[in-house]
Amino acid sequence: MAQLIAKFLIFIVGASIGSFLNVLIDRLPNDEKITGRSHCDYCKKRLRWYDLIPVVSFFVLGGKCRYCHKKLSWQYPIVEIITGILFLLIFNFQFSPLRSSSFEGQAIFNEFSNLFVLWGIISCLIVIFFSDLKYHLLSDYILLALFVFSFLYRVMPNLFRHPIVVNEILKQVQNDVLSGFIVALPIFLIYYFSHERAMGLGDVYLSVIIGFLLGWKAGFIALYIAFVTGAIFGMTLILLKKKKIKSKIPFGPFIVFGTTVMLFWGEKIMEIIKRIYGL
C-alpha cells in the first residue's frame, strides 16, 4: 500500500511539473515571460488555482475555459499525463529491485541525485518535443537547460568519487564535447547545404547536446532512430494526404524520441548490435 501511495505521489509531482512545462512550451517560442499568472489563451482571463489542478481541472471543465467556454487544447492534459508517467517510469528504472539491493548511504544519495537530473533531462526533452511540433521552434533557454542537466549527468559519477580526480573529469568533458560535435556534423551539413530548408539551426544545437549526453556511438544510433521514425511518419502523412512531399515536418520530436530510447535502453541496443555484427 505504501509503495502504491509513493508511486501515486510521484505521478502527481510529474503531472504538476508537466503543468509548468505547458507554460514553457507555449510561452518560450513566443518570447513571452514565464512568470505571472496563467490565463486563458482566448479571453485572457486569469485562471484561479482550481482551474489549474493538473489533469483534473481539464476534465472537470469538460475541456473548456470556465469563463469564455472556448475549447482548450488537449496538449495540456496530454503533457501532464506523459510527464507524470515518465517521472514514475524513471523512478522505477532508477530504483528497480535489481539495482536497489546495494543502495546504502552515499549510494542512495547518488541515485537520488541522478534521479533529479534524469527528471530534468526528460522535462527539457518534453518541452523540445511539443514546442518544435507546435511552433517549429526550439528555445535557446531550454537547449541551455538540457545541456546543463546533460553536463551534470555526465560528470556526477566522477564528482561522487573520493578523492575527486579533476584531470579525469576534464578529460571526460573534452571527450563528451568532441562526441557532441561529431554527432552534430551530419545535421550541420544537411542544414548548411539545404540552406535551412531540411534542418534548422536548433536541430544542430540539439544534436550537439545529444552527442555530449550519449556519446558519439549512442548519439549516432539516436539520430538513426530519429531519421527512420521521421521517414515512416512523413511517408504515412503523405499516403494519407495530410502532407505533401515538400511539406516541412519538424525533426526535433524525432531526435527527442531517439534520444529517449538510447538514454534508457542504449546499453541493451548496443549489445544487440554487437551480437548481430559480431563487434
Secondary structure by P-SEA (a helix, b strand, c coil): caaaaaaaaaaaaaaaaaaaaaaaacccccccccccbbbbccccccccccccccaaaaaaaccccccccccccaaaaaaaaaaaaaaaaaaaaaccccccccccaaaaaaaaaaaaaaaaaaaaaaaaaaaaaacccccaaaaaaaaaaaaaaacccccccccccaaaaaaaaaaaaaaaaaaaaaaaaaaaaaccccccaaaaaaaaaaaaaccaaaaaaaaaaaaaaaaaaaaaaaaaccccccbbbbaaaaaaaaaaaaacaaaaaaaaaaaaacc
